[in-house]
């Protein structure tokens, strides 16, 4: 069955290129859609168009590969366009609601906790005084993250109260939201990234680094890893809690042997994982999404 499939994101990236090539090889019509060029229309009906004016309403499937930074209005508009496409019958992967849940670290933490899944103790607040109280309550060793962010950008570890004072005061004038998590410090700095596709484990890798952050984009070294049954169940449950079809789940193991979910990525990359995985993950993702259309 030939499908009309859109790939939303920056052109020329590894994921956009591999998705486009693989979709074409499987006989599908592919439409490249830069995320900043969506045009929504309300005129005796709803329509969403791409940069060349082509209607996107009749897409069978839309892969969301990137929602770039922008003003609050721009971000809301782009996500609303995804909601509109879903209302028009376009299956988006991931859905706008799943992306909203995963991209907002505060909401994601709440959903994980509500599902009974282990995630680091977290405090979210808006004022300096509350942030300092949270620093003390969380044990004086916290990771401060931007509410929205990826690839380790904007994250800082704070282990000293004087440093906490300086960091939180610096953030205060910008009307920031403070997102503080108790530091989970495994022996050596490594974590596990799991790719969950349609409720199944597609692959997993361990990322190790000399830094306290283990992001491949920041120099961490990936290697294939065999998950325990508990880790597999935890990753699948985390994706389900946020209702994400294709998810990147980050797990950390604390010194006492407890696995924690530290992040659920709703626009996950798998380029680094592909480098240590024998299965073609792009084919795995596309095949799973083709199957979703028949459900």
Secondary structure, 3 states (H helix, E strand, C coil): CCCEEEEECCCCCHHHHHHHHHHHHCCCEEEEECHHHCEEEECCCEEEECCCCCECCCCCEEEECCCCCCCHHHHHHHHHHHHHHHHCCCEEECCHHHHHHHHCHHHHHHHHHHCCCCCCCEEEECCHHHHHHHHHHCCCCEEEECCCCCCCCCCEEECCHHHHHHHHHHHHCCCCCEEEEECCCCCCEEEEEEEEECCEEEEEEEEEECCCCCCHHHCCEEEECCCCHHHHHHHHHHHHHCCCCEEEEEEEECCCCCEEEEEEECCCCCHHHHCCCCCCHHHHHHHHHHHHCCC
